[in-house]
Amino acid sequence: MKARWPLILVAALTALAFALRLDQFGSSLLGDEMSTLWIVSDNGPAGVIDLVSSDAEISPPLYFLFAWLSTQLGSAPELVRLPALVAGTACVPVIYVLGLRTVGRAAALIAAALMALSPFMVFFSGSGRAYTLMLLLLMASTLAMLAARRTGRTRWWFAYGLASALAMYTHYTALFVLLAQFIWLLWAFPAGRRPALLANAGAAALFLPWLPSFFSDSDSPTTALLENLQGDGFAVKRLAVEQWLFGHPLLPSAELPGRAVVVLIVAALAVAAVVALASIVRDGPGPAGWLDRNRTVVLVLALAIATPLGEALYGLTGTDLFGSRNLIASTPGMLLAFGGVLAAAGPVWGGVCGLAVIAGFTIGTAKGLEDAARTVDYRSAAAVIDARSEPGDVVVELVTPPVTPVPVTPLAAHLDSGTPPVALNLPAGEPPFLPLTPKPDPDRLLNEALAAAGDGSVFIVGPDATVTIGDSPRGEYVDGDIVLPPGWRIDARSSYPGVAGLSLYEVSRPGGP
């Protein structure tokens, strides 16, 4: 039984991870997830690849193919999240196995607990994008590499190359971790340099067909738009690191997990690092000897810093990728590094500091389950409209730029009525939507919608939107709000919490036109 308790604990952590991620799985789709939904809807695999290779998307195609396969199970829009949910849950036992191969059982268990509880990982495990699938493939690549180094068997070298190629087909930021793996392998295993080179050459050959799309994506106008959205400057980049390590991608770390919690986690890790370093200096063979004896620990440290260092250096070329979600490729390495530091501090200091770190992650995860940390709740608004609307009623959706980069809107994704809403402020044409992409006149669309309703109801939905009755004979769209002409009345108003509040108004004009 004693030998089984770590496996029982990992199984419990995996079950906890699944429950936490399942809660996020059921929230409303938002932002880049709308791109995933748009790409996989009404397309076969070939059509999915065509759209992904166009300027409409700047990611490689593997996740989208899995998302397309998931949508064959039903019509629910959240099915595009199923690959992320499965991969994000699987990351917990896989990081434990990787920890066993690199930093030991105690550190592996700590890393598995942090992977299960990380608010950042909980969010992206319930988001229809490629991040958790990339992590799973990167860890598979690392494990295959270690098995090849240990056994020398061809099948493991083949698995290493294949997993590396698949990781690149999932997200481009995998490249930084793959480079760190390769450099470490050349240093730590000189006898295996030839098969290592062959495995990576094979991975490069597998990725070669996508290379034109990679260069096109690197030069896409959407890249500059994303750079502007993530911002620059030291304070912005520090916030990105805090969100990645301890927090949530949609909220500042001062709110989730909270400034005091961030200080607690950092202080606990710093104390453990000092104690561990003092032990190494006191009892160890010196820096060179320690590096030689702990080559797998060096690998973990390389994986932990690969993405932030790589993106910082890549920024010198003029392309800034340094945002919280783009750092996620180094999450397994960083969590294993946390676990290694805490385990190396010994049972007393490591235990106290470890409990503090796990408590901080738990607080962040608990806050992540609150309404204020959820995506904008279009699902609830759509359910009310489906329940109340009658044939002939009209739905108007006020679209703000972050909620969708494609023609599909969040409200439309969740409505069951089949009638698409009239979307105000949504660019016209095909993606990519850029700041200068033309938009239909919102006042014209609004008044056409009001006229089409006749004596029926109009449902107006928008983030933090207000609807008022004005003096003008025509309806007006003013800075995200709606002003209705005289004769209209507001019959009902509902609001829904989230990272941005969502308002739903039901309005009508008694007696019709």
GUVOMAR-684227 format. One line per field, with one value per residue (C-alpha): residue in three letters; x, y, z. Coordinates in steps of 0.02 Angstrom, whole numbers, plus 32768, in hexadecimal, padded with zeros to 4 digits. Each point is the difference from the previous one (the first is absolute). Example, Ala and Ser with C-alpha at 12.3 -4.5 7.8 and 13.67 -1.06 7.14 Angstrom:
# GUVOMAR-684227
kelo ALA_SER
X 8267_8045
Y 7F1F_80AC
Z 8186_7FDF
***
This chain:
# GUVOMAR-684227
kelo MET_LYS_ALA_ARG_TRP_PRO_LEU_ILE_LEU_VAL_ALA_ALA_LEU_THR_ALA_LEU_ALA_PHE_ALA_LEU_ARG_LEU_ASP_GLN_PHE_GLY_SER_SER_LEU_LEU_GLY_ASP_GLU_MET_SER_THR_LEU_TRP_ILE_VAL_SER_ASP_ASN_GLY_PRO_ALA_GLY_VAL_ILE_ASP_LEU_VAL_SER_SER_ASP_ALA_GLU_ILE_SER_PRO_PRO_LEU_TYR_PHE_LEU_PHE_ALA_TRP_LEU_SER_THR_GLN_LEU_GLY_SER_ALA_PRO_GLU_LEU_VAL_ARG_LEU_PRO_ALA_LEU_VAL_ALA_GLY_THR_ALA_CYS_VAL_PRO_VAL_ILE_TYR_VAL_LEU_GLY_LEU_ARG_THR_VAL_GLY_ARG_ALA_ALA_ALA_LEU_ILE_ALA_ALA_ALA_LEU_MET_ALA_LEU_SER_PRO_PHE_MET_VAL_PHE_PHE_SER_GLY_SER_GLY_ARG_ALA_TYR_THR_LEU_MET_LEU_LEU_LEU_LEU_MET_ALA_SER_THR_LEU_ALA_MET_LEU_ALA_ALA_ARG_ARG_THR_GLY_ARG_THR_ARG_TRP_TRP_PHE_ALA_TYR_GLY_LEU_ALA_SER_ALA_LEU_ALA_MET_TYR_THR_HIS_TYR_THR_ALA_LEU_PHE_VAL_LEU_LEU_ALA_GLN_PHE_ILE_TRP_LEU_LEU_TRP_ALA_PHE_PRO_ALA_GLY_ARG_ARG_PRO_ALA_LEU_LEU_ALA_ASN_ALA_GLY_ALA_ALA_ALA_LEU_PHE_LEU_PRO_TRP_LEU_PRO_SER_PHE_PHE_SER_ASP_SER_ASP_SER_PRO_THR_THR_ALA_LEU_LEU_GLU_ASN_LEU_GLN_GLY_ASP_GLY_PHE_ALA_VAL_LYS_ARG_LEU_ALA_VAL_GLU_GLN_TRP_LEU_PHE_GLY_HIS_PRO_LEU_LEU_PRO_SER_ALA_GLU_LEU_PRO_GLY_ARG_ALA_VAL_VAL_VAL_LEU_ILE_VAL_ALA_ALA_LEU_ALA_VAL_ALA_ALA_VAL_VAL_ALA_LEU_ALA_SER_ILE_VAL_ARG_ASP_GLY_PRO_GLY_PRO_ALA_GLY_TRP_LEU_ASP_ARG_ASN_ARG_THR_VAL_VAL_LEU_VAL_LEU_ALA_LEU_ALA_ILE_ALA_THR_PRO_LEU_GLY_GLU_ALA_LEU_TYR_GLY_LEU_THR_GLY_THR_ASP_LEU_PHE_GLY_SER_ARG_ASN_LEU_ILE_ALA_SER_THR_PRO_GLY_MET_LEU_LEU_ALA_PHE_GLY_GLY_VAL_LEU_ALA_ALA_ALA_GLY_PRO_VAL_TRP_GLY_GLY_VAL_CYS_GLY_LEU_ALA_VAL_ILE_ALA_GLY_PHE_THR_ILE_GLY_THR_ALA_LYS_GLY_LEU_GLU_ASP_ALA_ALA_ARG_THR_VAL_ASP_TYR_ARG_SER_ALA_ALA_ALA_VAL_ILE_ASP_ALA_ARG_SER_GLU_PRO_GLY_ASP_VAL_VAL_VAL_GLU_LEU_VAL_THR_PRO_PRO_VAL_THR_PRO_VAL_PRO_VAL_THR_PRO_LEU_ALA_ALA_HIS_LEU_ASP_SER_GLY_THR_PRO_PRO_VAL_ALA_LEU_ASN_LEU_PRO_ALA_GLY_GLU_PRO_PRO_PHE_LEU_PRO_LEU_THR_PRO_LYS_PRO_ASP_PRO_ASP_ARG_LEU_LEU_ASN_GLU_ALA_LEU_ALA_ALA_ALA_GLY_ASP_GLY_SER_VAL_PHE_ILE_VAL_GLY_PRO_ASP_ALA_THR_VAL_THR_ILE_GLY_ASP_SER_PRO_ARG_GLY_GLU_TYR_VAL_ASP_GLY_ASP_ILE_VAL_LEU_PRO_PRO_GLY_TRP_ARG_ILE_ASP_ALA_ARG_SER_SER_TYR_PRO_GLY_VAL_ALA_GLY_LEU_SER_LEU_TYR_GLU_VAL_SER_ARG_PRO_GLY_GLY_PRO
X 8000_8091_8041_7F55_7FD8_8056_7F97_7F62_802D_8022_7F59_7FA8_8058_7FCF_7F4A_8007_804E_7F76_7F78_804E_8018_7F52_7FB9_8060_7FCC_7F4A_801B_7FD9_8074_8060_808C_8074_7F8F_7F86_8086_800E_7F43_7FF5_808D_7FB9_7F48_7FBE_80AC_8051_80B6_8040_7F9A_8040_80B4_7FDD_7FB8_808A_8084_7FAF_8013_7F64_8068_80B7_800E_802D_7F73_800A_7F8E_7F7E_7FF9_7FE2_7F7C_7FAB_7FFE_7FB5_7F72_7FCA_7FC0_7F76_7FCD_8033_8080_8069_8030_808F_8048_8000_80B3_803D_7F9E_8046_80B2_7FF9_7FC6_8082_8089_7FF2_8035_807A_805D_800D_8052_8074_802B_802C_807B_8050_7FEE_7FBF_7F5C_7FE6_801D_7F94_7F6E_800E_8005_7F67_7FA2_8030_7FCF_7F55_7FE5_804D_7F7A_8058_7FFA_7F4C_7FCC_805C_7FC9_7F4F_802A_7FF1_80B2_80A0_8060_7FE2_8012_80A8_8036_7FCE_8061_8099_8002_7FEC_8093_806A_7FD2_8027_80A6_802F_7FCC_806A_8094_7FE8_7FE2_8048_7F6E_7FCD_7F47_801C_8065_7F72_7F7F_806A_8006_7F48_7FC5_8070_7FB4_7F4F_8025_8037_7F60_7FA0_804F_809A_8040_8027_809F_8055_7FE9_8033_80A0_8027_7FE5_8072_808D_7FF6_8005_809D_8053_7FC3_800E_8094_7FF4_7F51_8021_7FEC_7F53_7FCF_802A_7FA4_7F65_7FFB_8021_7F6C_7F94_8036_7FD7_7F52_7FE4_8045_7F56_7FBF_8098_7FB3_7F6B_8076_8059_7F59_7FC0_80A0_7FE0_7F43_7FB1_7FA8_80A8_8014_7F4F_8023_809F_7F9B_7F7E_8080_805F_80B5_806C_804A_7F61_7F98_807F_800D_7F44_8005_807C_7F97_7F62_8059_804F_7F7D_7F66_7F7C_8010_7F68_8024_8092_8062_7FD1_7F4D_8023_804E_801E_809D_8015_7FF2_8081_8077_7FDF_8027_809C_803F_7FE5_805C_808E_8016_8000_807E_8076_7FF5_801B_8092_8051_7FF3_804F_808F_801C_7FF6_8010_8093_8005_7FA4_8056_7FE9_7F4D_7FD8_804F_7FA2_7F59_7FF1_7F45_7FEA_805D_7F84_7F6E_804F_801E_7F4A_7FC7_805D_7FFB_7F61_8013_80B7_7FDC_7F72_8066_808D_7F85_7FBB_80A7_7FD3_7F6B_7F75_7FC1_7FB4_8018_7F4F_7FBD_7FB1_8099_806B_7F99_8076_8078_7F7B_8033_80B6_7FD7_7F8B_8081_8082_7F8C_7FEA_80BB_802B_7F7F_8036_80B9_7FDC_7FE2_7F6A_7FF2_8020_7FC4_7F61_7FD7_8029_7FA8_7F60_8009_8016_7F74_7F90_8023_7FD4_7F62_7FC9_801A_7F9E_7F71_7FF7_8004_7F5C_7FA9_7F8B_8078_8083_7F8D_7FF5_7F76_7F60_7FB1_7FBF_7F86_7FC6_7FE2_7F9B_7F8E_7FE7_7FDA_7F7F_7FAA_800A_7F75_8000_801E_8065_80AB_80A5_8084_80B0_807A_80AD_809A_80AA_8045_7F6A_8018_8081_7F8E_7F4F_7FB7_7FCD_7FF8_7F44_7FE0_8069_7F8E_7F55_7F93_7F81_8065_7FE4_80A5_7FFE_8019_80B4_802D_80B6_8036_8078_7FC5_804D_807A_8083_807C_7FA2_8076_7FE1_7FE3_7F90_7F5D_7F65_7F4C_7FAC_7FBE_7F74_7FBF_8005_7FAB_7F70_7FE8_7FF4_7F83_7F95_8008_7FBD_7F59_7F96_8071_8090_80B4_8084_809D_809D_80AA_808F_7FDA_7F80_7F75_7F5F_7FA1_7F6F_8032_7FB2_8040_7F84_8085_805F_80B7_8099_806D_80A6_7FBF_7F55_7F56_7F89_7F51_7F83_7F66_7F74_806E_8003_8074_7F9E_808A_80B7_8078_80B9_807E_80A8_80A9_80A6_7F90_7F4A_7F80_7F59_7F62_7F6F_7F57_7FAB_7F62_7F96_7F4A_7F8D_808B_803D
Y 8000_8074_7FF1_802A_809E_8076_7FB5_8012_80B6_8021_7FAF_8070_809A_7FCE_7FED_80AA_804D_7FB9_8045_80AE_8000_7FBE_8098_8072_7F91_8033_80BC_806D_7FFF_80A2_8050_7F8E_7F6C_804E_7FED_7F47_7FEB_8061_7F9B_7F55_8029_7FC9_7FC5_7F58_7FDF_8045_809F_8012_7FF7_807E_807E_7FE8_8019_80A5_80AA_7FD9_7FA0_8009_7F55_7F55_7F85_7F6A_8041_8038_7F51_7FB6_8086_7FD5_7F49_802E_8062_7F62_7FC5_8083_80B4_804F_808B_7FD2_7F5C_8062_8000_7F44_7FE3_8088_7FB2_7F53_803E_8077_7F75_7F86_807F_7FD5_7F49_8021_8088_7F87_7F7E_8085_8035_7F4F_7FFA_80A8_8046_7F70_7FC6_808B_808A_7FA3_7FF8_80B9_8029_7F94_805A_80AA_7FCA_7FC9_80A2_8083_8082_801D_7F47_7FEF_808D_7FC2_7F4C_8040_8070_7FCA_8027_7F9C_8027_7F65_7F8A_8050_7FE3_7F4A_7FE4_805D_7F94_7F65_803C_8018_7F56_7FAA_805C_7FC6_7F4D_8006_8041_7F77_7F6C_8034_7FAB_803D_8002_8083_806E_7FF1_802C_8096_8044_7FDF_8052_8096_8016_7FEF_8083_8079_7FD9_8034_80A8_805C_802D_7F47_8026_8052_7F66_7F8A_8062_7FF8_7F44_7FEB_806B_7FA4_7F58_802E_8035_7F74_7F6D_8013_7F49_801E_8099_7FA4_7FB6_80A5_805D_7F7F_8009_80BD_7FFB_7F8C_8077_8091_7F9A_7FDB_80B9_8034_7FFE_8083_8071_8079_8019_801A_808D_8048_7FFD_8053_8090_8007_80AB_7FAB_7FEC_80BC_800D_7F7E_805C_809E_7FA3_7FB1_80A5_8025_8044_7FAD_800C_7FAC_7F73_7FE6_7FF1_7F80_7F96_800B_7FD0_7F6B_7FC0_8024_8051_8009_803D_8073_8055_805F_7F9F_8084_7FBE_7F47_7FB6_80A9_8062_7FB4_7F50_8023_8041_7F65_7F89_805D_8010_7F46_7FCF_807A_7FBB_7F4D_8030_804F_7F67_7F89_8066_8007_7F43_7FEA_8077_7FAC_7F4A_8002_7FE1_80B1_804E_7F99_7F5E_8028_8024_7F5C_7F9A_8055_8009_7FE1_808F_806E_7FC5_8038_80AB_8010_7FD7_807D_8094_7FCE_805B_80A5_800C_7FCD_807C_808B_7FDF_7FEE_80AB_8049_7FD1_8077_7F84_8003_7F59_801C_7FEF_7F93_7F7A_7FF5_7FD3_7F64_7F89_800A_7FD9_7F49_802F_808F_7F98_7F74_8083_803D_7F4D_7FDF_809A_7FD6_7F4A_8030_8071_7F66_7FBF_8093_809B_7FAB_7FC7_80AC_805C_7F7B_8013_80BD_7FEE_7F80_806E_8094_7F9D_7FBF_80B1_8034_7F6B_8022_80B5_7FC1_7FA4_80A1_805C_8093_7F8F_7FAE_802C_8076_7F9D_7FF9_7F52_803D_8092_7F8A_7F89_808F_8038_7F4D_7FF1_80A8_8026_7FDE_7FF4_80AD_8041_8048_7FEF_8089_7FDC_808C_7FBE_8044_7FDA_7F7E_7F8B_7FB8_800F_7FAB_8011_7F87_805E_7FBA_8018_7FAE_7F6A_7FE0_8029_7F6B_8062_7FF3_80B8_805D_80A3_80A7_8024_80B7_8034_7F5B_8018_7FCA_7F7B_7F75_8000_803B_8090_8093_80AE_804A_7F73_8053_7FEB_8015_809C_7FCA_8082_7FBA_7F4C_8032_805A_7F72_7F89_806E_800D_7F43_7FDE_8053_7FEA_7F75_800B_802E_7FAF_806B_7FB0_804D_8007_8089_8049_8077_8020_80A3_805A_80A1_808D_7FD7_7FAF_7F7D_7F86_8028_7F99_806E_7FBF_7F51_8037_8009_8095_7FD1_8075_8040_7F81_7F6F_7FBA_7F93_7F66_7FA3_800C_7F79_8006_7F74_8003_7FD5_8051_807E_8012_7FD4_8058_7FBE_8074_7FCF_8094_8017_8085_7FED_800A_7FDF_807A
Z 8000_802A_7F4E_7FB9_8060_7F82_7F73_8069_8022_7F48_7FD2_807F_7FBC_7F4F_8035_8056_7F65_7F92_8073_8001_7F44_7FDF_8059_7F88_7F6E_8017_7FFA_7F69_7F69_7FE8_7F9E_7F9E_8024_7F87_7F7B_8028_7FF5_7F5D_7FB0_802C_7FDE_7F57_7FC8_7FE6_802E_7F5B_8016_80B2_7FC5_7F74_807A_8080_7F7A_7FCC_8055_8063_8080_8035_8053_7FB9_7FDC_8077_8089_7F81_7FB6_80AD_8020_7F5C_8032_80A9_7FAF_7FA5_80AA_8006_7FE3_80A7_7FDB_8098_7FAB_7FB0_80B1_8013_7FC4_8077_8091_7FE1_7FE6_8094_8074_7FBC_8025_80BA_7FFB_7F71_8060_8091_7F91_7FB8_80B0_8030_7F6F_8029_80B1_806C_804A_8081_7F81_7F80_807A_8027_7F46_7FE0_808B_7FB9_7F50_8041_8062_7F8E_7FD5_7F5A_7FD3_803B_7F8C_7F65_801E_7FE5_7F6D_7F4B_7FD0_7FEB_80A0_806B_7F6B_7FDD_80B5_7FFA_7F5F_8042_809C_7F93_7F98_809C_8046_7F5A_7FF8_80B0_7FD6_7F61_8064_8083_7F8C_7F57_7FAA_7F55_8029_8087_7F8B_7F82_8087_8035_7F4E_7FE0_80A2_7FDC_7F52_8043_8086_7F77_7FA0_809C_802E_7FC2_80AE_8019_7F9E_8096_806E_7F74_7FE4_80BB_7FFE_7F6A_8046_80A6_7FA7_7F9F_80A5_8071_7F88_7F8B_7FCC_7FBF_7F97_7F5B_8025_8051_7F61_7F97_806F_7FF5_7F45_7FF1_8065_7F92_7F64_8043_801F_7F57_7FA4_807A_7FF3_7F7F_8073_8093_7FA4_7FCA_80B3_803E_7F88_8018_8026_8092_8058_8010_8042_8086_8031_801C_8067_8075_8017_8025_808B_809B_806A_7F78_7FEB_80BC_8008_7F73_8062_809F_7FA2_7FB2_809F_8084_7FB6_7F7A_7F4A_8009_80A7_804B_8083_8082_7FF2_7FE4_8065_8055_8025_80AD_7FBA_7F79_8086_806A_7F70_7FC9_80B3_8021_7F61_8028_80B0_7FBF_7F79_8080_8071_7F6E_7FBD_80AC_800B_7F54_802B_80A8_7FCC_7F43_7F8D_7FBD_7F6D_7F78_805E_802A_7F4A_7FCB_8083_7FE5_7F44_8000_807B_7F84_7F7C_806D_801B_7F45_7FDB_8083_7FB7_7F48_7FD0_8060_7FCD_7F4C_7FEE_804E_7F83_7F70_802D_7FCC_7F4C_8007_8028_80B4_8036_80BA_8044_808B_7F91_7F90_8097_8024_7FA4_8093_8083_801C_8014_8077_806D_8008_8031_808B_803A_7FF9_8066_8085_800A_800A_8095_806C_805F_8079_7F98_7F62_8056_8046_7F5F_7F97_8064_7FE8_7F43_7FF0_806D_7F8E_7F64_8056_8029_7F4C_7FBF_8079_7FC4_7F4D_8021_8035_7F8A_7FEF_7FAF_7F82_7F49_7FCA_801E_7F53_8025_8085_7F95_7F6E_806F_8035_7F4C_7FC9_808B_7FE6_7F47_7F85_7F42_7FB6_8093_7FDA_805D_7FFC_803F_8028_7FD1_8057_7FAF_807B_7FFD_7F51_7F74_7F80_7FB8_8083_809E_80B1_800F_7F57_8037_8095_7FB8_7FD4_7F9C_7F5F_7FD4_8009_8061_7FAD_8030_8019_7FF2_7FB0_7F6D_7F55_7F93_8027_808B_8032_8050_8015_804B_7F53_7FC0_7FC8_806C_7FC9_8043_80AB_8000_7F5C_803E_80A3_7FAB_7F84_8093_805B_7F63_7FE3_80AF_7FDC_809D_803F_807A_7FE4_806F_8011_8048_8021_807E_807F_7F86_802E_7FA1_8014_7FAC_7FA7_7F9D_7F52_7F87_7FD6_806D_8021_802D_8070_8046_801F_8040_7FAD_7FFD_7FC3_7FAF_805F_8006_8030_80B0_8065_8037_805C_802B_803B_8029_800C_805C_7FB6_7FD7_7FA9_802F_7F7B_7FF0_7FAC_7FD9_7FBD_7FAB_7F9C_7FAC_8037_7F69_7F83_7F7C
***
